[in-house]
Amino acid sequence: MQQSKTNEGTINLKYQITIPAVMRDALGLQPGDKIEFRLEAGNVLELRVKRPKPSETIAAILEQFDVSALHNETAGDAVSAVRTTRQDDE
């Protein structure tokens, strides 16, 4: 069972809320993270951290590197190339 934690914040003149440090740390929040707001019945506001899908994270990382040589060398299937190399080494 997950333990419930409560902290409070204040809404400023621009309707912004600072998330308390203990909550930021517990959620692993970083600047630029996305938060989803959901209004429930009974004045309950639920906040959720929107985490990127693993495939989106991998795509973003690969965009930073030129992997064309590896792609060409392995005919687009690096996993099979590694398996074949390992089998040949045995």
N, CA, C and O atoms as CSV, one atom per row, in Angstrom:
chain,resi,resn,atom,element,x,y,z
A,1,MET,N,N,0.833,-1.177,0.000
A,1,MET,CA,C,0.000,0.000,0.000
A,1,MET,C,C,0.882,1.247,0.000
A,1,MET,O,O,1.851,1.320,0.755
A,2,GLN,N,N,0.558,2.212,-0.828
A,2,GLN,CA,C,1.357,3.422,-0.938
A,2,GLN,C,C,0.990,4.403,0.162
A,2,GLN,O,O,-0.189,4.640,0.428
A,3,GLN,N,N,2.004,4.971,0.798
A,3,GLN,CA,C,1.783,5.922,1.872
A,3,GLN,C,C,1.407,7.277,1.283
A,3,GLN,O,O,2.014,7.726,0.310
A,4,SER,N,N,0.407,7.926,1.873
A,4,SER,CA,C,-0.049,9.232,1.407
A,4,SER,C,C,0.799,10.320,2.044
A,4,SER,O,O,1.119,10.257,3.231
A,5,LYS,N,N,1.159,11.321,1.246
A,5,LYS,CA,C,1.936,12.458,1.736
A,5,LYS,C,C,1.160,13.727,1.428
A,5,LYS,O,O,0.519,13.821,0.382
A,6,THR,N,N,1.210,14.693,2.316
A,6,THR,CA,C,0.511,15.953,2.115
A,6,THR,C,C,1.465,17.114,2.352
A,6,THR,O,O,2.202,17.128,3.338
A,7,ASN,N,N,1.449,18.065,1.466
A,7,ASN,CA,C,2.177,19.324,1.596
A,7,ASN,C,C,1.288,20.390,1.006
A,7,ASN,O,O,0.335,20.080,0.292
A,8,GLU,N,N,1.581,21.623,1.288
A,8,GLU,CA,C,0.769,22.696,0.716
A,8,GLU,C,C,1.638,23.697,-0.001
A,8,GLU,O,O,2.833,23.820,0.269
A,9,GLY,N,N,1.016,24.412,-0.925
A,9,GLY,CA,C,1.676,25.473,-1.666
A,9,GLY,C,C,0.729,26.656,-1.745
A,9,GLY,O,O,-0.401,26.592,-1.261
A,10,THR,N,N,1.190,27.719,-2.349
A,10,THR,CA,C,0.387,28.928,-2.491
A,10,THR,C,C,0.328,29.308,-3.958
A,10,THR,O,O,1.329,29.222,-4.669
A,11,ILE,N,N,-0.837,29.726,-4.407
A,11,ILE,CA,C,-1.003,30.186,-5.783
A,11,ILE,C,C,-0.588,31.658,-5.834
A,11,ILE,O,O,-1.084,32.478,-5.060
A,12,ASN,N,N,0.335,31.987,-6.763
A,12,ASN,CA,C,0.770,33.377,-6.868
A,12,ASN,C,C,-0.153,34.160,-7.813
A,12,ASN,O,O,-1.139,33.621,-8.316
A,13,LEU,N,N,0.176,35.427,-8.046
A,13,LEU,CA,C,-0.675,36.293,-8.873
A,13,LEU,C,C,-0.801,35.818,-10.315
A,13,LEU,O,O,-1.757,36.179,-11.002
A,14,LYS,N,N,0.144,35.019,-10.779
A,14,LYS,CA,C,0.084,34.469,-12.143
A,14,LYS,C,C,-0.547,33.074,-12.139
A,14,LYS,O,O,-0.471,32.359,-13.139
A,15,TYR,N,N,-1.168,32.683,-11.023
A,15,TYR,CA,C,-1.800,31.373,-10.862
A,15,TYR,C,C,-0.798,30.227,-10.963
A,15,TYR,O,O,-1.146,29.129,-11.397
A,16,GLN,N,N,0.428,30.479,-10.568
A,16,GLN,CA,C,1.458,29.446,-10.561
A,16,GLN,C,C,1.616,28.905,-9.147
A,16,GLN,O,O,1.456,29.629,-8.165
A,17,ILE,N,N,1.930,27.626,-9.068
A,17,ILE,CA,C,2.146,26.971,-7.778
A,17,ILE,C,C,3.552,26.382,-7.775
A,17,ILE,O,O,3.952,25.727,-8.737
A,18,THR,N,N,4.289,26.608,-6.719
A,18,THR,CA,C,5.591,25.962,-6.562
A,18,THR,C,C,5.362,24.606,-5.903
A,18,THR,O,O,4.736,24.515,-4.847
A,19,ILE,N,N,5.870,23.569,-6.531
A,19,ILE,CA,C,5.744,22.225,-5.966
A,19,ILE,C,C,6.791,22.089,-4.863
A,19,ILE,O,O,7.977,22.306,-5.109
A,20,PRO,N,N,6.366,21.734,-3.651
A,20,PRO,CA,C,7.321,21.630,-2.542
A,20,PRO,C,C,8.473,20.679,-2.880
A,20,PRO,O,O,8.284,19.675,-3.566
A,21,ALA,N,N,9.658,21.010,-2.390
A,21,ALA,CA,C,10.867,20.239,-2.698
A,21,ALA,C,C,10.721,18.769,-2.353
A,21,ALA,O,O,11.190,17.913,-3.104
A,22,VAL,N,N,10.084,18.456,-1.237
A,22,VAL,CA,C,9.928,17.055,-0.844
A,22,VAL,C,C,9.109,16.294,-1.891
A,22,VAL,O,O,9.375,15.120,-2.150
A,23,MET,N,N,8.124,16.950,-2.487
A,23,MET,CA,C,7.313,16.320,-3.532
A,23,MET,C,C,8.105,16.203,-4.841
A,23,MET,O,O,8.053,15.172,-5.513
A,24,ARG,N,N,8.833,17.259,-5.195
A,24,ARG,CA,C,9.666,17.218,-6.420
A,24,ARG,C,C,10.662,16.082,-6.338
A,24,ARG,O,O,10.855,15.333,-7.295
A,25,ASP,N,N,11.299,15.962,-5.172
A,25,ASP,CA,C,12.304,14.912,-4.989
A,25,ASP,C,C,11.666,13.526,-5.048
A,25,ASP,O,O,12.208,12.621,-5.683
A,26,ALA,N,N,10.521,13.354,-4.391
A,26,ALA,CA,C,9.852,12.053,-4.360
A,26,ALA,C,C,9.423,11.620,-5.764
A,26,ALA,O,O,9.434,10.432,-6.084
A,27,LEU,N,N,9.045,12.594,-6.597
A,27,LEU,CA,C,8.595,12.290,-7.961
A,27,LEU,C,C,9.718,12.330,-8.985
A,27,LEU,O,O,9.522,11.944,-10.138
A,28,GLY,N,N,10.891,12.794,-8.574
A,28,GLY,CA,C,12.007,12.904,-9.508
A,28,GLY,C,C,11.758,13.951,-10.580
A,28,GLY,O,O,12.197,13.788,-11.719
A,29,LEU,N,N,11.058,15.028,-10.228
A,29,LEU,CA,C,10.727,16.067,-11.205
A,29,LEU,C,C,11.939,16.899,-11.581
A,29,LEU,O,O,12.806,17.179,-10.753
A,30,GLN,N,N,11.980,17.285,-12.838
A,30,GLN,CA,C,13.036,18.140,-13.377
A,30,GLN,C,C,12.384,19.286,-14.145
A,30,GLN,O,O,11.255,19.144,-14.613
A,31,PRO,N,N,13.076,20.422,-14.284
A,31,PRO,CA,C,12.525,21.506,-15.101
A,31,PRO,C,C,12.181,20.994,-16.498
A,31,PRO,O,O,12.964,20.272,-17.116
A,32,GLY,N,N,11.018,21.370,-16.979
A,32,GLY,CA,C,10.579,20.943,-18.302
A,32,GLY,C,C,9.680,19.713,-18.283
A,32,GLY,O,O,9.049,19.402,-19.293
A,33,ASP,N,N,9.608,18.998,-17.144
A,33,ASP,CA,C,8.712,17.844,-17.050
A,33,ASP,C,C,7.273,18.303,-17.239
A,33,ASP,O,O,6.920,19.431,-16.894
A,34,LYS,N,N,6.458,17.435,-17.780
A,34,LYS,CA,C,5.049,17.733,-18.019
A,34,LYS,C,C,4.210,17.160,-16.879
A,34,LYS,O,O,4.470,16.061,-16.388
A,35,ILE,N,N,3.196,17.930,-16.466
A,35,ILE,CA,C,2.273,17.529,-15.420
A,35,ILE,C,C,0.871,17.504,-16.018
A,35,ILE,O,O,0.475,18.418,-16.741
A,36,GLU,N,N,0.140,16.461,-15.711
A,36,GLU,CA,C,-1.245,16.339,-16.169
A,36,GLU,C,C,-2.169,16.656,-14.997
A,36,GLU,O,O,-2.000,16.120,-13.902
A,37,PHE,N,N,-3.154,17.536,-15.235
A,37,PHE,CA,C,-4.122,17.904,-14.215
A,37,PHE,C,C,-5.447,17.209,-14.517
A,37,PHE,O,O,-5.890,17.172,-15.665
A,38,ARG,N,N,-6.075,16.658,-13.476
A,38,ARG,CA,C,-7.367,16.004,-13.658
A,38,ARG,C,C,-8.276,16.398,-12.499
A,38,ARG,O,O,-7.920,16.239,-11.331
A,39,LEU,N,N,-9.455,16.913,-12.839
A,39,LEU,CA,C,-10.408,17.339,-11.823
A,39,LEU,C,C,-11.394,16.213,-11.556
A,39,LEU,O,O,-12.052,15.715,-12.470
A,40,GLU,N,N,-11.485,15.822,-10.303
A,40,GLU,CA,C,-12.401,14.771,-9.878
A,40,GLU,C,C,-13.570,15.417,-9.138
A,40,GLU,O,O,-13.498,16.583,-8.748
A,41,ALA,N,N,-14.622,14.671,-8.951
A,41,ALA,CA,C,-15.762,15.159,-8.183
A,41,ALA,C,C,-15.345,15.437,-6.738
A,41,ALA,O,O,-14.430,14.800,-6.214
A,42,GLY,N,N,-16.014,16.379,-6.112
A,42,GLY,CA,C,-15.736,16.661,-4.706
A,42,GLY,C,C,-14.519,17.532,-4.500
A,42,GLY,O,O,-13.861,17.423,-3.465
A,43,ASN,N,N,-14.194,18.397,-5.454
A,43,ASN,CA,C,-13.072,19.329,-5.327
A,43,ASN,C,C,-11.720,18.647,-5.179
A,43,ASN,O,O,-10.840,19.147,-4.478
A,44,VAL,N,N,-11.556,17.515,-5.833
A,44,VAL,CA,C,-10.284,16.800,-5.788
A,44,VAL,C,C,-9.546,17.058,-7.094
A,44,VAL,O,O,-10.058,16.766,-8.175
A,45,LEU,N,N,-8.358,17.599,-6.988
A,45,LEU,CA,C,-7.512,17.825,-8.154
A,45,LEU,C,C,-6.381,16.811,-8.111
A,45,LEU,O,O,-5.634,16.741,-7.135
A,46,GLU,N,N,-6.262,16.043,-9.154
A,46,GLU,CA,C,-5.211,15.029,-9.233
A,46,GLU,C,C,-4.133,15.524,-10.188
A,46,GLU,O,O,-4.437,15.977,-11.291
A,47,LEU,N,N,-2.889,15.438,-9.769
A,47,LEU,CA,C,-1.750,15.797,-10.614
A,47,LEU,C,C,-0.971,14.526,-10.913
A,47,LEU,O,O,-0.726,13.714,-10.021
A,48,ARG,N,N,-0.589,14.359,-12.157
A,48,ARG,CA,C,0.218,13.210,-12.545
A,48,ARG,C,C,1.410,13.692,-13.366
A,48,ARG,O,O,1.306,14.627,-14.159
A,49,VAL,N,N,2.519,13.041,-13.156
A,49,VAL,CA,C,3.700,13.327,-13.959
A,49,VAL,C,C,3.551,12.579,-15.276
A,49,VAL,O,O,3.313,11.371,-15.283
A,50,LYS,N,N,3.690,13.286,-16.379
A,50,LYS,CA,C,3.621,12.638,-17.692
A,50,LYS,C,C,5.029,12.208,-18.073
A,50,LYS,O,O,5.892,13.044,-18.341
A,51,ARG,N,N,5.250,10.923,-18.094
A,51,ARG,CA,C,6.551,10.367,-18.460
A,51,ARG,C,C,6.529,9.977,-19.933
A,51,ARG,O,O,5.532,9.445,-20.422
A,52,PRO,N,N,7.615,10.239,-20.631
A,52,PRO,CA,C,7.659,9.838,-22.046
A,52,PRO,C,C,7.710,8.319,-22.167
A,52,PRO,O,O,8.190,7.627,-21.270
A,53,LYS,N,N,7.215,7.821,-23.272
A,53,LYS,CA,C,7.292,6.388,-23.552
A,53,LYS,C,C,8.753,6.029,-23.805
A,53,LYS,O,O,9.497,6.844,-24.351
A,54,PRO,N,N,9.178,4.828,-23.420
A,54,PRO,CA,C,10.573,4.431,-23.656
A,54,PRO,C,C,10.994,4.581,-25.124
A,54,PRO,O,O,12.125,4.978,-25.406
A,55,SER,N,N,10.094,4.267,-26.048
A,55,SER,CA,C,10.446,4.383,-27.469
A,55,SER,C,C,10.726,5.839,-27.856
A,55,SER,O,O,11.582,6.106,-28.698
A,56,GLU,N,N,9.994,6.786,-27.232
A,56,GLU,CA,C,10.234,8.207,-27.504
A,56,GLU,C,C,11.583,8.638,-26.950
A,56,GLU,O,O,12.286,9.434,-27.572
A,57,THR,N,N,11.944,8.120,-25.791
A,57,THR,CA,C,13.230,8.448,-25.178
A,57,THR,C,C,14.374,7.914,-26.033
A,57,THR,O,O,15.356,8.616,-26.277
A,58,ILE,N,N,14.243,6.678,-26.483
A,58,ILE,CA,C,15.286,6.069,-27.327
A,58,ILE,C,C,15.428,6.847,-28.625
A,58,ILE,O,O,16.546,7.113,-29.066
A,59,ALA,N,N,14.307,7.217,-29.244
A,59,ALA,CA,C,14.347,7.977,-30.497
A,59,ALA,C,C,15.033,9.318,-30.286
A,59,ALA,O,O,15.820,9.749,-31.129
A,60,ALA,N,N,14.748,9.980,-29.176
A,60,ALA,CA,C,15.365,11.279,-28.886
A,60,ALA,C,C,16.876,11.136,-28.698
A,60,ALA,O,O,17.641,11.993,-29.141
A,61,ILE,N,N,17.306,10.055,-28.043
A,61,ILE,CA,C,18.739,9.825,-27.841
A,61,ILE,C,C,19.422,9.530,-29.175
A,61,ILE,O,O,20.484,10.078,-29.470
A,62,LEU,N,N,18.812,8.668,-29.973
A,62,LEU,CA,C,19.419,8.290,-31.254
A,62,LEU,C,C,19.512,9.463,-32.225
A,62,LEU,O,O,20.398,9.492,-33.079
A,63,GLU,N,N,18.604,10.427,-32.099
A,63,GLU,CA,C,18.662,11.609,-32.967
A,63,GLU,C,C,19.937,12.414,-32.745
A,63,GLU,O,O,20.358,13.173,-33.619
A,64,GLN,N,N,20.549,12.248,-31.574
A,64,GLN,CA,C,21.751,13.006,-31.232
A,64,GLN,C,C,23.028,12.378,-31.793
A,64,GLN,O,O,24.091,12.997,-31.750
A,65,PHE,N,N,22.933,11.165,-32.314
A,65,PHE,CA,C,24.114,10.447,-32.779
A,65,PHE,C,C,23.938,9.994,-34.224
A,65,PHE,O,O,22.828,9.702,-34.669
A,66,ASP,N,N,25.038,9.942,-34.938
A,66,ASP,CA,C,25.017,9.420,-36.299
A,66,ASP,C,C,25.311,7.921,-36.215
A,66,ASP,O,O,26.454,7.511,-36.016
A,67,VAL,N,N,24.269,7.120,-36.370
A,67,VAL,CA,C,24.411,5.667,-36.281
A,67,VAL,C,C,24.340,5.010,-37.662
A,67,VAL,O,O,24.137,3.802,-37.775
A,68,SER,N,N,24.508,5.813,-38.694
A,68,SER,CA,C,24.381,5.282,-40.053
A,68,SER,C,C,25.438,4.214,-40.348
A,68,SER,O,O,25.140,3.231,-41.025
A,69,ALA,N,N,26.661,4.390,-39.854
A,69,ALA,CA,C,27.709,3.396,-40.102
A,69,ALA,C,C,27.340,2.059,-39.457
A,69,ALA,O,O,27.506,1.006,-40.074
A,70,LEU,N,N,26.840,2.097,-38.220
A,70,LEU,CA,C,26.417,0.880,-37.550
A,70,LEU,C,C,25.235,0.257,-38.295
A,70,LEU,O,O,25.173,-0.959,-38.473
A,71,HIS,N,N,24.318,1.090,-38.719
A,71,HIS,CA,C,23.154,0.606,-39.468
A,71,HIS,C,C,23.598,-0.092,-40.758
A,71,HIS,O,O,23.094,-1.164,-41.092
A,72,ASN,N,N,24.532,0.514,-41.470
A,72,ASN,CA,C,25.030,-0.077,-42.717
A,72,ASN,C,C,25.804,-1.374,-42.456
A,72,ASN,O,O,25.648,-2.353,-43.186
A,73,GLU,N,N,26.629,-1.373,-41.426
A,73,GLU,CA,C,27.458,-2.545,-41.117
A,73,GLU,C,C,26.623,-3.750,-40.683
A,73,GLU,O,O,26.998,-4.894,-40.941
A,74,THR,N,N,25.504,-3.495,-40.031
A,74,THR,CA,C,24.684,-4.593,-39.511
A,74,THR,C,C,23.429,-4.830,-40.347
A,74,THR,O,O,22.539,-5.576,-39.936
A,75,ALA,N,N,23.357,-4.209,-41.496
A,75,ALA,CA,C,22.193,-4.325,-42.382
A,75,ALA,C,C,20.912,-3.966,-41.645
A,75,ALA,O,O,19.857,-4.542,-41.908
A,76,GLY,N,N,21.004,-3.015,-40.723
A,76,GLY,CA,C,19.838,-2.534,-40.009
A,76,GLY,C,C,19.382,-3.414,-38.865
A,76,GLY,O,O,18.338,-3.147,-38.269
A,77,ASP,N,N,20.133,-4.457,-38.539
A,77,ASP,CA,C,19.734,-5.353,-37.460
A,77,ASP,C,C,20.924,-5.619,-36.552
A,77,ASP,O,O,21.558,-6.671,-36.637
A,78,ALA,N,N,21.217,-4.675,-35.695
A,78,ALA,CA,C,22.373,-4.774,-34.809
A,78,ALA,C,C,22.243,-5.937,-33.835
A,78,ALA,O,O,23.243,-6.564,-33.485
A,79,VAL,N,N,21.029,-6.231,-33.393
A,79,VAL,CA,C,20.830,-7.327,-32.441
A,79,VAL,C,C,21.256,-8.653,-33.059
A,79,VAL,O,O,21.980,-9.426,-32.431
A,80,SER,N,N,20.815,-8.918,-34.277
A,80,SER,CA,C,21.210,-10.169,-34.951
A,80,SER,C,C,22.713,-10.212,-35.188
A,80,SER,O,O,23.336,-11.266,-35.060
A,81,ALA,N,N,23.294,-9.069,-35.534
A,81,ALA,CA,C,24.735,-9.020,-35.770
A,81,ALA,C,C,25.506,-9.363,-34.505
A,81,ALA,O,O,26.508,-10.075,-34.571
A,82,VAL,N,N,25.061,-8.872,-33.357
A,82,VAL,CA,C,25.734,-9.182,-32.092
A,82,VAL,C,C,25.561,-10.654,-31.761
A,82,VAL,O,O,26.515,-11.304,-31.333
A,83,ARG,N,N,24.374,-11.187,-31.949
A,83,ARG,CA,C,24.137,-12.611,-31.666
A,83,ARG,C,C,25.023,-13.492,-32.542
A,83,ARG,O,O,25.612,-14.460,-32.062
A,84,THR,N,N,25.113,-13.159,-33.814
A,84,THR,CA,C,25.945,-13.937,-34.735
A,84,THR,C,C,27.404,-13.878,-34.303
A,84,THR,O,O,28.093,-14.898,-34.311
A,85,THR,N,N,27.877,-12.706,-33.929
A,85,THR,CA,C,29.264,-12.530,-33.481
A,85,THR,C,C,29.517,-13.372,-32.236
A,85,THR,O,O,30.559,-14.020,-32.132
A,86,ARG,N,N,28.575,-13.372,-31.287
A,86,ARG,CA,C,28.728,-14.162,-30.064
A,86,ARG,C,C,28.767,-15.660,-30.371
A,86,ARG,O,O,29.565,-16.396,-29.790
A,87,GLN,N,N,27.897,-16.110,-31.292
A,87,GLN,CA,C,27.874,-17.520,-31.642
A,87,GLN,C,C,29.182,-17.925,-32.307
A,87,GLN,O,O,29.684,-19.025,-32.078
A,88,ASP,N,N,29.733,-17.039,-33.131
A,88,ASP,CA,C,30.988,-17.334,-33.812
A,88,ASP,C,C,32.157,-17.413,-32.814
A,88,ASP,O,O,33.126,-18.134,-33.051
A,89,ASP,N,N,32.061,-16.666,-31.690
A,89,ASP,CA,C,33.125,-16.658,-30.695
A,89,ASP,C,C,33.116,-17.922,-29.837
A,89,ASP,O,O,34.124,-18.250,-29.212
A,90,GLU,N,N,31.998,-18.629,-29.800
A,90,GLU,CA,C,31.898,-19.828,-28.937
A,90,GLU,C,C,32.524,-21.026,-29.541
A,90,GLU,O,O,32.517,-22.098,-28.935
